[in-house]
Amino acid sequence: MYLPSGLKWIGAEVRQPMEGLGKPFPDFHRELLQVYSTGDGVVIVELKLQGTHQGDFMTPGGAVLPATGKRFDVPCCDVFKVKNRKVQAFHCYNMRSTWLDQLGASTDGN
């Protein structure tokens, strides 16, 4: 089951997710699986988040997970709201518990 990551970005904040993941995961990338457009400014992307844990990572629970060298491959769905050809909002739905498990972190709130 997919649960929302609880994170969303609006306006200028849309860049924050990628900027924040650059240090702990320098090879972070998205493998695009399918892209859908609703025709009314909503774009839905099925993808996988992938990379290698090479630096300190602040978990959603506020703990710091030191680099493990482990790779991750996590299913994800992103929803973009677009207006005048610019992203207005970005909502990320991924299996955060799977991501943390693959990095060797506890999923009990960290």
ABEGO torsion letter per residue (X at the ends): XBBBAGBBBBEAAAAAAAAAAAAABAABBBBBABBBBAGAGBBBBBBBBBEBBABBBBBAAGBBBBBAGBBBBBBBBBBBBBBGGBBABBBBBBBAAAAAAAAGBBABGX
